[in-house]
Amino acid sequence: MDLPSIRLENVSVRYDDRAVLRDVSISLDEQRIGVIGANGAGKSTLSRLLNGLVLPTDGAVHVGGLNTRQHSKQIRREVGFVFQNPANQIIMPIVSDDIAFGLKNLSLPKSERQQRVAETLDELNISHLADRESHTLSGGEQQMVALASVLAMRPRTIVFDEPTTMLDLRNRLALQHEIAKLSQRAIVVTHDLEILEDFERVLVITDGTIAFDGDPAEAIAHYRQWSHA
Ligand SMILES: Nc1ncnc2c1ncn2[C@@H]1O[C@H](COP(=O)(O)OP(=O)(O)OP(=O)(O)O)[C@@H](O)[C@H]1O
């Protein structure tokens, strides 16, 4: 799969004059990229810049050459976002309808929508949830359904914001396996350092800047050292 480059150019984000990201410039080209760092460091803000959920106060973000400021609709299709709290993402009362919901905007025929829903549920081993009422799902089940609704759209990049917080060991391993076999790019913000083992690149965010950018073992060592300091 041809993966569009994501570029941040001198990006700063401020909320009420408080700098949350400061002059960040990076190009994200790898297929598996982790983002780690302390609470409040700016990780979610960074991840939300990648599909235009947050716009830079200064600087620019480009996805495959398109600026998130001007091309939000195309970029949302290109970069899917799995929220930390799946309740923010689940809209429809029945699981299979929820997964089909986003597909309606892609103008796919009904038969193809149904097929994609079934395939995605099967891929995540959650076919048994298809007819469940969304509000009766456990937290972990909701997290898997939220992931399914993004996967079904087949974006070429998927951003995960702390995807394992509600998962038991089995679902955590299932998610890890799912991320490993994605043909898409995965960018994962997490405090769960183990899931980053096979990633190509990990960014350590400290106080709104990229304090380390490299392979997972070195990045985790850097983060541990910083946390003990
Ligand atoms: N919409 C907003 N308005 C005001 N402040 C915000 C907003 N979003 C985030 N912040 C602040 O920006 C800082 C960075 O937040 P962010 O969510 O990016 O951190 P994080 O590294 O993902 O943290 P955590 O690990 O706790 O989830 C925090 O101090 C947060 O309170």
PDBQT file of the ligand as one rigid body, heavy atoms in Angstrom, charges set to zero:
ROOT
HETATM    1  N1  LIG A 301      -8.898  21.869  24.193  1.00  0.00    +0.000 N 
HETATM    2  C1  LIG A 301      -8.014  22.211  25.129  1.00  0.00    +0.000 A 
HETATM    3  N2  LIG A 301      -8.100  23.385  25.789  1.00  0.00    +0.000 NA
HETATM    4  C2  LIG A 301      -7.204  23.740  26.742  1.00  0.00    +0.000 A 
HETATM    5  N3  LIG A 301      -6.149  22.970  27.107  1.00  0.00    +0.000 NA
HETATM    6  C3  LIG A 301      -6.011  21.796  26.484  1.00  0.00    +0.000 A 
HETATM    7  C4  LIG A 301      -6.931  21.342  25.472  1.00  0.00    +0.000 A 
HETATM    8  N4  LIG A 301      -6.520  20.113  25.037  1.00  0.00    +0.000 NA
HETATM    9  C5  LIG A 301      -5.411  19.811  25.748  1.00  0.00    +0.000 A 
HETATM   10  N5  LIG A 301      -5.107  20.807  26.605  1.00  0.00    +0.000 N 
HETATM   11  C6  LIG A 301      -3.950  20.845  27.521  1.00  0.00    +0.000 C 
HETATM   12  O1  LIG A 301      -2.802  20.647  26.756  1.00  0.00    +0.000 OA
HETATM   13  C7  LIG A 301      -1.847  19.856  27.449  1.00  0.00    +0.000 C 
HETATM   14  C8  LIG A 301      -1.486  18.637  26.590  1.00  0.00    +0.000 C 
HETATM   15  O2  LIG A 301      -2.620  17.806  26.525  1.00  0.00    +0.000 OA
HETATM   16  P1  LIG A 301      -2.599  16.426  25.724  1.00  0.00    +0.000 P 
HETATM   17  O3  LIG A 301      -3.967  15.837  25.850  1.00  0.00    +0.000 OA
HETATM   18  O4  LIG A 301      -2.061  16.643  24.357  1.00  0.00    +0.000 OA
HETATM   19  O5  LIG A 301      -1.549  15.596  26.594  1.00  0.00    +0.000 OA
HETATM   20  P2  LIG A 301      -1.178  14.052  26.575  1.00  0.00    +0.000 P 
HETATM   21  O6  LIG A 301       0.312  13.986  26.440  1.00  0.00    +0.000 OA
HETATM   22  O7  LIG A 301      -1.966  13.320  25.568  1.00  0.00    +0.000 OA
HETATM   23  O8  LIG A 301      -1.586  13.627  28.067  1.00  0.00    +0.000 OA
HETATM   24  P3  LIG A 301      -2.166  12.253  28.704  1.00  0.00    +0.000 P 
HETATM   25  O9  LIG A 301      -1.066  11.253  28.709  1.00  0.00    +0.000 OA
HETATM   26  O10 LIG A 301      -2.510  12.696  30.091  1.00  0.00    +0.000 OA
HETATM   27  O11 LIG A 301      -3.382  11.856  27.899  1.00  0.00    +0.000 OA
HETATM   28  C9  LIG A 301      -2.496  19.491  28.777  1.00  0.00    +0.000 C 
HETATM   29  O12 LIG A 301      -1.995  20.370  29.753  1.00  0.00    +0.000 OA
HETATM   30  C10 LIG A 301      -3.966  19.726  28.534  1.00  0.00    +0.000 C 
HETATM   31  O13 LIG A 301      -4.608  20.100  29.728  1.00  0.00    +0.000 OA
ENDROOT
TORSDOF 0
